[in-house]
Amino acid sequence: MKRDSRKVEIQKYLKSIRVKKIKPIFFWEECKKCGLEFRRENIYECIYTSFPFERTSHFYGCTNCFRGEEHFVKWLQDNDFLYTEEKLQKWLKS
């Protein structure tokens, strides 16, 4: 049985997406949707491995704009800030 290397690559990138709720203490972090900056308030942080350069990137979203972590990730994917499985398949084909 042959292993599909593209499928392994896609799963690697999709598993790299992590979202957590943080409370930045020292630095101001900007919400990707509304553009407001927050410090000492709860916000969502999305950490992922960027394609194809394999470096770690961050996006932030406030709790006023997003109901939960899943809503934040869905908004990032719908607005082409974050990759989806279909986009990765398309990029790896070419």
N, C-alpha and C positions, 0 to 999 in steps of 0.2 A: 504494500500500500504506500502510495506516494504522499508526502506531506506538501500541502499547499503553502508555500512561503508567504504569499500575499495575505492569506488569512491570518497567519501568525503575526505579521506586521500590523495588520489592522487591529487585532485584539490587543497588541502591545500599546498602541496609541490610545485606544478607547479605555484601557485600564489605567492609563496615566492621568485621566481626568479625575480630580478630587475637589470636592467642595466642602467647606466648613465655615462655621460661623465664628468670627473673631471679633475682638474689641481692641483696635489699634490704640496704643497708649502714647507713643512718641511721635509718630508721623501721621500726616493727613493723607487719607486715601480717597480717591475720587470714584464716585459711582459711575459706571459705564453708561447707564441709561439716562439719568437726570443731570449728571455733571456736577452735582454738589459734592463737597468734600466733608469727610467725617473723621472725627477723632474721639475716642472714649465713648463710642456708641457701637452697638452691634451691627456688623455688616457681614456680607458673604464674601468669601475669597475663593476663587476658582484657580487651581494650580493645574497646569497641564504641560505635556511635552509637545513643543511645536513641531510641525511637520514642514519640511524635511530636515531641518537643521538640528533637531534633537537638543534644544535648549529649553529650560524651564521658564514658563511665562505665567503671569498672574493677571487676573481680572477681578474687579471688586464691584459689588452691587449692594445698595442699601436695603434695609428691611422695609422701607416705605414703598419702594418700587416693586419688590418681589415678595410673594407670599411664602416661598420656601426654596430649598436648594434645587429641587427638580425644576421649578418655574424659572429660576435663574439660568440653569444650564440650557433649558429649552429656548429661552430668549437669546442667549449667546449663539446657539446653533442656528436659529432662524434668521439672525442678522449677520451671519457669516463671520463672526468673531471666533467661533470654535467649530472644529470639523465634526462631520457626522460620518457614519459608516459608509453611506453612499458616496460622499465626496472622497473619502480615502480610497475606495475601490476605483473610482474614476481616475484619481491621481496615480495610483499604482499601476494601472493598466497601461498608461502611456509611457 
